[in-house]
Amino acid sequence: MKKETDIENRIDELIREERETAMNPYLSTRVMATIAAQQEQKARPATVVLKPVLAVASLAVVVWMGITAGTAYTAGSTVQATELTNDAATENFAFYLQTEKEE
């Protein structure tokens, strides 16, 4: 039981000391100044210029890939394709031409 009260007394003493500690009025100002300095440091001129350059470069790559893909397709001769097409085989006209079993 004595250990429990001793621990409780130490906790109470620690809380009392923390409440009596004088607050530094300039602490929040220093913290905010440090945060502002870190934000200014993050916005370097190199990153401000680098983002638009990367955006334009990626757009150029996408346009180049589109042009390359578009020119890769070559249409064959349409005359040759129409000469070799057998309409009866592709559209199955035999069904419509059956006149034997009409009643």
Biopython code that builds the backbone (N, CA, C, O; Angstrom):
import numpy as np
from Bio.PDB.StructureBuilder import StructureBuilder

atoms = [
    (1, "MET", "N", (0.818, -1.186, 0.000)),
    (1, "MET", "CA", (0.000, 0.000, 0.000)),
    (1, "MET", "C", (0.863, 1.251, 0.000)),
    (1, "MET", "O", (0.503, 2.264, -0.600)),
    (2, "LYS", "N", (2.005, 1.175, 0.678)),
    (2, "LYS", "CA", (2.856, 2.350, 0.746)),
    (2, "LYS", "C", (3.420, 2.690, -0.624)),
    (2, "LYS", "O", (3.623, 3.861, -0.944)),
    (3, "LYS", "N", (3.674, 1.658, -1.438)),
    (3, "LYS", "CA", (4.205, 1.890, -2.783)),
    (3, "LYS", "C", (3.188, 2.621, -3.647)),
    (3, "LYS", "O", (3.553, 3.498, -4.429)),
    (4, "GLU", "N", (1.920, 2.266, -3.511)),
    (4, "GLU", "CA", (0.879, 2.914, -4.302)),
    (4, "GLU", "C", (0.762, 4.386, -3.946)),
    (4, "GLU", "O", (0.635, 5.227, -4.836)),
    (5, "THR", "N", (0.803, 4.705, -2.689)),
    (5, "THR", "CA", (0.692, 6.112, -2.285)),
    (5, "THR", "C", (1.949, 6.878, -2.670)),
    (5, "THR", "O", (1.877, 8.059, -3.011)),
    (6, "ASP", "N", (3.100, 6.214, -2.618)),
    (6, "ASP", "CA", (4.340, 6.861, -3.018)),
    (6, "ASP", "C", (4.307, 7.210, -4.505)),
    (6, "ASP", "O", (4.728, 8.299, -4.897)),
    (7, "ILE", "N", (3.816, 6.305, -5.323)),
    (7, "ILE", "CA", (3.696, 6.552, -6.767)),
    (7, "ILE", "C", (2.707, 7.676, -7.028)),
    (7, "ILE", "O", (2.950, 8.542, -7.869)),
    (8, "GLU", "N", (1.599, 7.662, -6.312)),
    (8, "GLU", "CA", (0.600, 8.710, -6.485)),
    (8, "GLU", "C", (1.159, 10.070, -6.073)),
    (8, "GLU", "O", (0.876, 11.081, -6.716)),
    (9, "ASN", "N", (1.956, 10.094, -4.999)),
    (9, "ASN", "CA", (2.583, 11.346, -4.562)),
    (9, "ASN", "C", (3.567, 11.866, -5.607)),
    (9, "ASN", "O", (3.627, 13.068, -5.862)),
    (10, "ARG", "N", (4.331, 10.965, -6.205)),
    (10, "ARG", "CA", (5.273, 11.378, -7.252)),
    (10, "ARG", "C", (4.534, 11.927, -8.472)),
    (10, "ARG", "O", (4.958, 12.918, -9.066)),
    (11, "ILE", "N", (3.445, 11.288, -8.837)),
    (11, "ILE", "CA", (2.646, 11.759, -9.982)),
    (11, "ILE", "C", (2.080, 13.140, -9.675)),
    (11, "ILE", "O", (2.142, 14.038, -10.513)),
    (12, "ASP", "N", (1.532, 13.311, -8.486)),
    (12, "ASP", "CA", (0.985, 14.611, -8.103)),
    (12, "ASP", "C", (2.068, 15.692, -8.100)),
    (12, "ASP", "O", (1.827, 16.816, -8.539)),
    (13, "GLU", "N", (3.241, 15.355, -7.613)),
    (13, "GLU", "CA", (4.350, 16.319, -7.578)),
    (13, "GLU", "C", (4.775, 16.706, -8.998)),
    (13, "GLU", "O", (5.041, 17.877, -9.269)),
    (14, "LEU", "N", (4.837, 15.727, -9.899)),
    (14, "LEU", "CA", (5.200, 16.000, -11.281)),
    (14, "LEU", "C", (4.172, 16.911, -11.951)),
    (14, "LEU", "O", (4.542, 17.844, -12.663)),
    (15, "ILE", "N", (2.911, 16.651, -11.730)),
    (15, "ILE", "CA", (1.849, 17.480, -12.299)),
    (15, "ILE", "C", (1.935, 18.903, -11.746)),
    (15, "ILE", "O", (1.770, 19.870, -12.490)),
    (16, "ARG", "N", (2.191, 19.031, -10.460)),
    (16, "ARG", "CA", (2.302, 20.343, -9.822)),
    (16, "ARG", "C", (3.492, 21.110, -10.414)),
    (16, "ARG", "O", (3.376, 22.308, -10.672)),
    (17, "GLU", "N", (4.617, 20.451, -10.631)),
    (17, "GLU", "CA", (5.800, 21.098, -11.217)),
    (17, "GLU", "C", (5.522, 21.544, -12.651)),
    (17, "GLU", "O", (5.952, 22.624, -13.056)),
    (18, "GLU", "N", (4.816, 20.736, -13.413)),
    (18, "GLU", "CA", (4.504, 21.095, -14.793)),
    (18, "GLU", "C", (3.573, 22.311, -14.863)),
    (18, "GLU", "O", (3.703, 23.151, -15.753)),
    (19, "ARG", "N", (2.647, 22.394, -13.927)),
    (19, "ARG", "CA", (1.723, 23.531, -13.910)),
    (19, "ARG", "C", (2.423, 24.822, -13.479)),
    (19, "ARG", "O", (2.030, 25.910, -13.900)),
    (20, "GLU", "N", (3.443, 24.708, -12.655)),
    (20, "GLU", "CA", (4.156, 25.882, -12.183)),
    (20, "GLU", "C", (5.226, 26.352, -13.152)),
    (20, "GLU", "O", (5.762, 27.448, -12.986)),
    (21, "THR", "N", (5.547, 25.564, -14.145)),
    (21, "THR", "CA", (6.567, 25.939, -15.117)),
    (21, "THR", "C", (6.070, 27.133, -15.926)),
    (21, "THR", "O", (4.948, 27.132, -16.434)),
    (22, "ALA", "N", (6.923, 28.152, -16.036)),
    (22, "ALA", "CA", (6.549, 29.363, -16.784)),
    (22, "ALA", "C", (6.601, 29.071, -18.281)),
    (22, "ALA", "O", (7.541, 28.451, -18.780)),
    (23, "MET", "N", (5.579, 29.528, -18.975)),
    (23, "MET", "CA", (5.523, 29.310, -20.423)),
    (23, "MET", "C", (6.363, 30.364, -21.131)),
    (23, "MET", "O", (6.414, 31.518, -20.705)),
    (24, "ASN", "N", (7.001, 29.973, -22.183)),
    (24, "ASN", "CA", (7.788, 30.895, -22.982)),
    (24, "ASN", "C", (6.852, 31.561, -23.994)),
    (24, "ASN", "O", (6.285, 30.872, -24.841)),
    (25, "PRO", "N", (6.677, 32.890, -23.925)),
    (25, "PRO", "CA", (5.732, 33.547, -24.844)),
    (25, "PRO", "C", (6.226, 33.582, -26.285)),
    (25, "PRO", "O", (5.428, 33.801, -27.196)),
    (26, "TYR", "N", (7.505, 33.374, -26.514)),
    (26, "TYR", "CA", (8.057, 33.449, -27.868)),
    (26, "TYR", "C", (8.148, 32.081, -28.538)),
    (26, "TYR", "O", (8.598, 31.972, -29.679)),
    (27, "LEU", "N", (7.724, 31.047, -27.832)),
    (27, "LEU", "CA", (7.834, 29.697, -28.383)),
    (27, "LEU", "C", (6.980, 29.530, -29.635)),
    (27, "LEU", "O", (7.450, 28.992, -30.638)),
    (28, "SER", "N", (5.750, 29.978, -29.587)),
    (28, "SER", "CA", (4.878, 29.809, -30.760)),
    (28, "SER", "C", (5.390, 30.606, -31.947)),
    (28, "SER", "O", (5.255, 30.169, -33.090)),
    (29, "THR", "N", (5.988, 31.791, -31.688)),
    (29, "THR", "CA", (6.548, 32.596, -32.771)),
    (29, "THR", "C", (7.712, 31.870, -33.427)),
    (29, "THR", "O", (7.826, 31.861, -34.653)),
    (30, "ARG", "N", (8.575, 31.260, -32.621)),
    (30, "ARG", "CA", (9.710, 30.521, -33.183)),
    (30, "ARG", "C", (9.258, 29.290, -33.970)),
    (30, "ARG", "O", (9.824, 28.977, -35.017)),
    (31, "VAL", "N", (8.250, 28.604, -33.470)),
    (31, "VAL", "CA", (7.737, 27.422, -34.169)),
    (31, "VAL", "C", (7.149, 27.826, -35.520)),
    (31, "VAL", "O", (7.420, 27.187, -36.537)),
    (32, "MET", "N", (6.347, 28.886, -35.526)),
    (32, "MET", "CA", (5.742, 29.333, -36.784)),
    (32, "MET", "C", (6.806, 29.826, -37.766)),
    (32, "MET", "O", (6.677, 29.600, -38.969)),
    (33, "ALA", "N", (7.854, 30.493, -37.279)),
    (33, "ALA", "CA", (8.939, 30.950, -38.157)),
    (33, "ALA", "C", (9.679, 29.763, -38.759)),
    (33, "ALA", "O", (10.067, 29.806, -39.927)),
    (34, "THR", "N", (9.878, 28.716, -37.986)),
    (34, "THR", "CA", (10.546, 27.515, -38.508)),
    (34, "THR", "C", (9.705, 26.831, -39.573)),
    (34, "THR", "O", (10.235, 26.370, -40.584)),
    (35, "ILE", "N", (8.404, 26.762, -39.353)),
    (35, "ILE", "CA", (7.509, 26.155, -40.343)),
    (35, "ILE", "C", (7.510, 26.971, -41.629)),
    (35, "ILE", "O", (7.556, 26.406, -42.722)),
    (36, "ALA", "N", (7.459, 28.292, -41.507)),
    (36, "ALA", "CA", (7.480, 29.151, -42.696)),
    (36, "ALA", "C", (8.789, 29.010, -43.458)),
    (36, "ALA", "O", (8.794, 29.014, -44.689)),
    (37, "ALA", "N", (9.902, 28.886, -42.736)),
    (37, "ALA", "CA", (11.203, 28.714, -43.396)),
    (37, "ALA", "C", (11.266, 27.387, -44.139)),
    (37, "ALA", "O", (11.837, 27.316, -45.227)),
    (38, "GLN", "N", (10.696, 26.350, -43.574)),
    (38, "GLN", "CA", (10.687, 25.049, -44.250)),
    (38, "GLN", "C", (9.820, 25.089, -45.504)),
    (38, "GLN", "O", (10.171, 24.476, -46.512)),
    (39, "GLN", "N", (8.700, 25.798, -45.459)),
    (39, "GLN", "CA", (7.835, 25.890, -46.636)),
    (39, "GLN", "C", (8.510, 26.693, -47.737)),
    (39, "GLN", "O", (8.374, 26.355, -48.912)),
    (40, "GLU", "N", (9.233, 27.746, -47.385)),
    (40, "GLU", "CA", (9.954, 28.524, -48.389)),
    (40, "GLU", "C", (11.088, 27.711, -48.980)),
    (40, "GLU", "O", (11.395, 27.835, -50.165)),
    (41, "GLN", "N", (11.702, 26.890, -48.170)),
    (41, "GLN", "CA", (12.798, 26.066, -48.653)),
    (41, "GLN", "C", (12.296, 25.006, -49.626)),
    (41, "GLN", "O", (13.009, 24.635, -50.558)),
    (42, "LYS", "N", (11.085, 24.518, -49.421)),
    (42, "LYS", "CA", (10.533, 23.497, -50.314)),
    (42, "LYS", "C", (10.237, 24.067, -51.692)),
    (42, "LYS", "O", (10.377, 23.360, -52.690)),
    (43, "ALA", "N", (9.833, 25.327, -51.769)),
    (43, "ALA", "CA", (9.482, 25.946, -53.046)),
    (43, "ALA", "C", (10.737, 26.535, -53.688)),
    (43, "ALA", "O", (10.866, 27.755, -53.787)),
    (44, "ARG", "N", (11.633, 25.705, -54.111)),
    (44, "ARG", "CA", (12.865, 26.142, -54.760)),
    (44, "ARG", "C", (12.569, 26.537, -56.201)),
    (44, "ARG", "O", (11.605, 26.053, -56.794)),
    (45, "PRO", "N", (13.380, 27.398, -56.755)),
    (45, "PRO", "CA", (13.165, 27.797, -58.162)),
    (45, "PRO", "C", (13.328, 26.621, -59.127)),
    (45, "PRO", "O", (12.689, 26.592, -60.179)),
    (46, "ALA", "N", (14.160, 25.674, -58.787)),
    (46, "ALA", "CA", (14.363, 24.524, -59.679)),
    (46, "ALA", "C", (13.081, 23.710, -59.814)),
    (46, "ALA", "O", (12.754, 23.244, -60.905)),
    (47, "THR", "N", (12.354, 23.538, -58.711)),
    (47, "THR", "CA", (11.121, 22.759, -58.790)),
    (47, "THR", "C", (10.017, 23.543, -59.477)),
    (47, "THR", "O", (9.152, 22.957, -60.127)),
    (48, "VAL", "N", (10.039, 24.873, -59.338)),
    (48, "VAL", "CA", (9.024, 25.694, -60.004)),
    (48, "VAL", "C", (9.192, 25.611, -61.513)),
    (48, "VAL", "O", (8.201, 25.601, -62.243)),
    (49, "VAL", "N", (10.417, 25.552, -61.986)),
    (49, "VAL", "CA", (10.685, 25.454, -63.424)),
    (49, "VAL", "C", (10.573, 24.014, -63.898)),
    (49, "VAL", "O", (10.163, 23.763, -65.032)),
    (50, "LEU", "N", (10.928, 23.078, -63.050)),
    (50, "LEU", "CA", (10.973, 21.675, -63.447)),
    (50, "LEU", "C", (9.590, 21.104, -63.731)),
    (50, "LEU", "O", (9.443, 20.295, -64.647)),
    (51, "LYS", "N", (8.584, 21.497, -62.979)),
    (51, "LYS", "CA", (7.239, 20.944, -63.183)),
    (51, "LYS", "C", (6.679, 21.270, -64.562)),
    (51, "LYS", "O", (6.210, 20.351, -65.234)),
    (52, "PRO", "N", (6.696, 22.523, -65.032)),
    (52, "PRO", "CA", (6.187, 22.791, -66.387)),
    (52, "PRO", "C", (7.024, 22.126, -67.473)),
    (52, "PRO", "O", (6.489, 21.687, -68.492)),
    (53, "VAL", "N", (8.329, 22.052, -67.259)),
    (53, "VAL", "CA", (9.189, 21.399, -68.255)),
    (53, "VAL", "C", (8.824, 19.924, -68.371)),
    (53, "VAL", "O", (8.742, 19.395, -69.480)),
    (54, "LEU", "N", (8.605, 19.258, -67.253)),
    (54, "LEU", "CA", (8.210, 17.847, -67.290)),
    (54, "LEU", "C", (6.828, 17.672, -67.910)),
    (54, "LEU", "O", (6.588, 16.689, -68.610)),
    (55, "ALA", "N", (5.923, 18.604, -67.665)),
    (55, "ALA", "CA", (4.586, 18.505, -68.252)),
    (55, "ALA", "C", (4.654, 18.640, -69.766)),
    (55, "ALA", "O", (4.005, 17.878, -70.483)),
    (56, "VAL", "N", (5.429, 19.599, -70.262)),
    (56, "VAL", "CA", (5.563, 19.783, -71.712)),
    (56, "VAL", "C", (6.271, 18.585, -72.332)),
    (56, "VAL", "O", (5.886, 18.133, -73.410)),
    (57, "ALA", "N", (7.303, 18.063, -71.665)),
    (57, "ALA", "CA", (8.024, 16.908, -72.200)),
    (57, "ALA", "C", (7.116, 15.677, -72.262)),
    (57, "ALA", "O", (7.152, 14.936, -73.244)),
    (58, "SER", "N", (6.309, 15.454, -71.236)),
    (58, "SER", "CA", (5.413, 14.296, -71.270)),
    (58, "SER", "C", (4.344, 14.467, -72.335)),
    (58, "SER", "O", (3.952, 13.489, -72.972)),
    (59, "LEU", "N", (3.865, 15.684, -72.542)),
    (59, "LEU", "CA", (2.893, 15.929, -73.613)),
    (59, "LEU", "C", (3.520, 15.663, -74.972)),
    (59, "LEU", "O", (2.879, 15.090, -75.853)),
    (60, "ALA", "N", (4.767, 16.075, -75.147)),
    (60, "ALA", "CA", (5.462, 15.822, -76.413)),
    (60, "ALA", "C", (5.640, 14.324, -76.650)),
    (60, "ALA", "O", (5.493, 13.852, -77.777)),
    (61, "VAL", "N", (5.954, 13.580, -75.598)),
    (61, "VAL", "CA", (6.120, 12.123, -75.730)),
    (61, "VAL", "C", (4.796, 11.474, -76.116)),
    (61, "VAL", "O", (4.774, 10.572, -76.953)),
    (62, "VAL", "N", (3.703, 11.915, -75.522)),
    (62, "VAL", "CA", (2.390, 11.339, -75.839)),
    (62, "VAL", "C", (2.000, 11.656, -77.281)),
    (62, "VAL", "O", (1.473, 10.793, -77.983)),
    (63, "VAL", "N", (2.254, 12.886, -77.727)),
    (63, "VAL", "CA", (1.947, 13.235, -79.120)),
    (63, "VAL", "C", (2.807, 12.421, -80.069)),
    (63, "VAL", "O", (2.315, 11.935, -81.087)),
    (64, "TRP", "N", (4.080, 12.268, -79.752)),
    (64, "TRP", "CA", (4.969, 11.472, -80.609)),
    (64, "TRP", "C", (4.505, 10.016, -80.682)),
    (64, "TRP", "O", (4.517, 9.411, -81.754)),
    (65, "MET", "N", (4.092, 9.451, -79.530)),
    (65, "MET", "CA", (3.611, 8.071, -79.543)),
    (65, "MET", "C", (2.325, 7.949, -80.357)),
    (65, "MET", "O", (2.123, 6.943, -81.038)),
    (66, "GLY", "N", (1.462, 8.948, -80.297)),
    (66, "GLY", "CA", (0.236, 8.921, -81.089)),
    (66, "GLY", "C", (0.520, 8.979, -82.578)),
    (66, "GLY", "O", (-0.093, 8.260, -83.368)),
    (67, "ILE", "N", (1.447, 9.836, -82.953)),
    (67, "ILE", "CA", (1.810, 9.931, -84.373)),
    (67, "ILE", "C", (2.460, 8.637, -84.840)),
    (67, "ILE", "O", (2.179, 8.161, -85.940)),
    (68, "THR", "N", (3.316, 8.073, -84.021)),
    (68, "THR", "CA", (3.973, 6.811, -84.383)),
    (68, "THR", "C", (2.953, 5.686, -84.532)),
    (68, "THR", "O", (3.035, 4.890, -85.468)),
    (69, "ALA", "N", (2.011, 5.621, -83.628)),
    (69, "ALA", "CA", (0.981, 4.579, -83.718)),
    (69, "ALA", "C", (0.076, 4.808, -84.925)),
    (69, "ALA", "O", (-0.369, 3.847, -85.553)),
    (70, "GLY", "N", (-0.199, 6.051, -85.251)),
    (70, "GLY", "CA", (-1.054, 6.346, -86.397)),
    (70, "GLY", "C", (-0.395, 6.040, -87.724)),
    (70, "GLY", "O", (-1.061, 5.607, -88.664)),
    (71, "THR", "N", (0.898, 6.258, -87.812)),
    (71, "THR", "CA", (1.592, 5.977, -89.070)),
    (71, "THR", "C", (1.979, 4.508, -89.196)),
    (71, "THR", "O", (2.353, 4.064, -90.282)),
    (72, "ALA", "N", (1.898, 3.758, -88.125)),
    (72, "ALA", "CA", (2.248, 2.336, -88.185)),
    (72, "ALA", "C", (1.202, 1.548, -88.970)),
    (72, "ALA", "O", (1.514, 0.501, -89.537)),
    (73, "TYR", "N", (-0.021, 2.038, -89.007)),
    (73, "TYR", "CA", (-1.082, 1.356, -89.738)),
    (73, "TYR", "C", (-0.985, 1.726, -91.207)),
    (73, "TYR", "O", (-1.005, 2.902, -91.571)),
    (74, "THR", "N", (-0.879, 0.710, -92.038)),
    (74, "THR", "CA", (-0.867, 0.963, -93.487)),
    (74, "THR", "C", (-2.020, 0.192, -94.092)),
    (74, "THR", "O", (-2.145, -1.019, -93.914)),
    (75, "ALA", "N", (-2.846, 0.908, -94.800)),
    (75, "ALA", "CA", (-3.987, 0.264, -95.444)),
    (75, "ALA", "C", (-3.518, -0.416, -96.727)),
    (75, "ALA", "O", (-2.741, 0.152, -97.494)),
    (76, "GLY", "N", (-3.992, -1.622, -96.948)),
    (76, "GLY", "CA", (-3.648, -2.336, -98.168)),
    (76, "GLY", "C", (-4.426, -1.770, -99.349)),
    (76, "GLY", "O", (-5.246, -0.865, -99.197)),
    (77, "SER", "N", (-4.167, -2.293, -100.468)),
    (77, "SER", "CA", (-4.855, -1.844, -101.679)),
    (77, "SER", "C", (-6.326, -2.234, -101.600)),
    (77, "SER", "O", (-6.643, -3.410, -101.416)),
    (78, "THR", "N", (-7.214, -1.278, -101.734)),
    (78, "THR", "CA", (-8.645, -1.563, -101.654)),
    (78, "THR", "C", (-9.150, -2.256, -102.912)),
    (78, "THR", "O", (-10.150, -2.972, -102.865)),
    (79, "VAL", "N", (-8.471, -2.050, -104.032)),
    (79, "VAL", "CA", (-8.884, -2.709, -105.276)),
    (79, "VAL", "C", (-8.690, -4.209, -105.145)),
    (79, "VAL", "O", (-9.566, -4.993, -105.509)),
    (80, "GLN", "N", (-7.562, -4.593, -104.635)),
    (80, "GLN", "CA", (-7.271, -6.005, -104.478)),
    (80, "GLN", "C", (-8.244, -6.638, -103.473)),
    (80, "GLN", "O", (-8.681, -7.769, -103.684)),
    (81, "ALA", "N", (-8.582, -5.956, -102.419)),
    (81, "ALA", "CA", (-9.482, -6.505, -101.413)),
    (81, "ALA", "C", (-10.875, -6.701, -101.987)),
    (81, "ALA", "O", (-11.538, -7.682, -101.651)),
    (82, "THR", "N", (-11.329, -5.815, -102.827)),
    (82, "THR", "CA", (-12.665, -5.975, -103.388)),
    (82, "THR", "C", (-12.706, -7.062, -104.453)),
    (82, "THR", "O", (-13.745, -7.694, -104.642)),
    (83, "GLU", "N", (-11.619, -7.290, -105.138)),
    (83, "GLU", "CA", (-11.591, -8.335, -106.150)),
    (83, "GLU", "C", (-11.594, -9.719, -105.526)),
    (83, "GLU", "O", (-12.131, -10.654, -106.120)),
    (84, "LEU", "N", (-11.015, -9.877, -104.353)),
    (84, "LEU", "CA", (-10.904, -11.184, -103.736)),
    (84, "LEU", "C", (-12.061, -11.498, -102.798)),
    (84, "LEU", "O", (-12.114, -12.601, -102.253)),
    (85, "THR", "N", (-12.971, -10.586, -102.595)),
    (85, "THR", "CA", (-14.070, -10.820, -101.680)),
    (85, "THR", "C", (-15.150, -11.648, -102.369)),
    (85, "THR", "O", (-15.582, -11.331, -103.478)),
    (86, "ASN", "N", (-15.573, -12.702, -101.702)),
    (86, "ASN", "CA", (-16.643, -13.537, -102.204)),
    (86, "ASN", "C", (-17.871, -13.252, -101.351)),
    (86, "ASN", "O", (-17.964, -13.712, -100.213)),
    (87, "ASP", "N", (-18.807, -12.497, -101.901)),
    (87, "ASP", "CA", (-19.975, -12.096, -101.144)),
    (87, "ASP", "C", (-20.853, -13.270, -100.740)),
    (87, "ASP", "O", (-21.452, -13.256, -99.664)),
    (88, "ALA", "N", (-20.933, -14.258, -101.569)),
    (88, "ALA", "CA", (-21.782, -15.395, -101.252)),
    (88, "ALA", "C", (-21.261, -16.141, -100.020)),
    (88, "ALA", "O", (-22.048, -16.667, -99.233)),
    (89, "ALA", "N", (-19.952, -16.187, -99.855)),
    (89, "ALA", "CA", (-19.377, -16.894, -98.719)),
    (89, "ALA", "C", (-19.448, -16.048, -97.446)),
    (89, "ALA", "O", (-19.640, -16.581, -96.353)),
    (90, "THR", "N", (-19.294, -14.736, -97.589)),
    (90, "THR", "CA", (-19.267, -13.901, -96.393)),
    (90, "THR", "C", (-20.660, -13.609, -95.852)),
    (90, "THR", "O", (-20.828, -13.499, -94.638)),
    (91, "GLU", "N", (-21.644, -13.484, -96.697)),
    (91, "GLU", "CA", (-22.965, -13.114, -96.215)),
    (91, "GLU", "C", (-23.964, -14.267, -96.244)),
    (91, "GLU", "O", (-25.124, -14.082, -95.877)),
    (92, "ASN", "N", (-23.542, -15.435, -96.668)),
    (92, "ASN", "CA", (-24.362, -16.628, -96.646)),
    (92, "ASN", "C", (-25.704, -16.408, -97.356)),
    (92, "ASN", "O", (-26.774, -16.505, -96.755)),
    (93, "PHE", "N", (-25.605, -16.107, -98.658)),
    (93, "PHE", "CA", (-26.813, -15.906, -99.458)),
    (93, "PHE", "C", (-27.532, -17.213, -99.776)),
    (93, "PHE", "O", (-28.660, -17.192, -100.271)),
    (94, "ALA", "N", (-26.909, -18.323, -99.505)),
    (94, "ALA", "CA", (-27.519, -19.610, -99.831)),
    (94, "ALA", "C", (-28.834, -19.791, -99.090)),
    (94, "ALA", "O", (-29.741, -20.449, -99.600)),
    (95, "PHE", "N", (-28.952, -19.240, -97.934)),
    (95, "PHE", "CA", (-30.192, -19.348, -97.180)),
    (95, "PHE", "C", (-31.347, -18.667, -97.928)),
    (95, "PHE", "O", (-32.463, -19.185, -97.978)),
    (96, "TYR", "N", (-31.058, -17.508, -98.502)),
    (96, "TYR", "CA", (-32.107, -16.776, -99.213)),
    (96, "TYR", "C", (-32.376, -17.337, -100.614)),
    (96, "TYR", "O", (-33.442, -17.111, -101.187)),
    (97, "LEU", "N", (-31.417, -18.055, -101.144)),
    (97, "LEU", "CA", (-31.568, -18.585, -102.491)),
    (97, "LEU", "C", (-32.220, -19.970, -102.522)),
    (97, "LEU", "O", (-32.445, -20.505, -103.608)),
    (98, "GLN", "N", (-32.522, -20.548, -101.406)),
    (98, "GLN", "CA", (-33.162, -21.858, -101.372)),
    (98, "GLN", "C", (-34.629, -21.695, -101.767)),
    (98, "GLN", "O", (-35.418, -21.087, -101.043)),
    (99, "THR", "N", (-34.965, -22.233, -102.892)),
    (99, "THR", "CA", (-36.351, -22.141, -103.373)),
    (99, "THR", "C", (-36.985, -23.517, -103.487)),
    (99, "THR", "O", (-38.142, -23.641, -103.887)),
    (100, "GLU", "N", (-36.240, -24.537, -103.140)),
    (100, "GLU", "CA", (-36.735, -25.894, -103.326)),
    (100, "GLU", "C", (-37.884, -26.230, -102.391)),
    (100, "GLU", "O", (-38.855, -26.849, -102.826)),
    (101, "LYS", "N", (-37.813, -25.852, -101.144)),
    (101, "LYS", "CA", (-38.787, -26.304, -100.181)),
    (101, "LYS", "C", (-39.798, -25.236, -99.823)),
    (101, "LYS", "O", (-40.359, -25.268, -98.728)),
    (102, "GLU", "N", (-40.038, -24.326, -100.683)),
    (102, "GLU", "CA", (-41.055, -23.304, -100.403)),
    (102, "GLU", "C", (-42.423, -23.888, -100.624)),
    (102, "GLU", "O", (-42.628, -24.616, -101.595)),
    (103, "GLU", "N", (-43.344, -23.600, -99.776)),
    (103, "GLU", "CA", (-44.701, -24.133, -99.930)),
    (103, "GLU", "C", (-45.705, -23.056, -99.890)),
    (103, "GLU", "O", (-46.902, -23.324, -100.005)),
]
sb = StructureBuilder()
sb.init_structure("model")
sb.init_model(0)
sb.init_chain("A")
sb.init_seg("    ")
for serial, (resi, resn, name, xyz) in enumerate(atoms, 1):
    if name == "N":
        sb.init_residue(resn, " ", resi, " ")
    sb.init_atom(name, np.array(xyz, "f"), 0.0, 1.0, " ", f" {name:<3s}", serial, name[0])
structure = sb.get_structure()
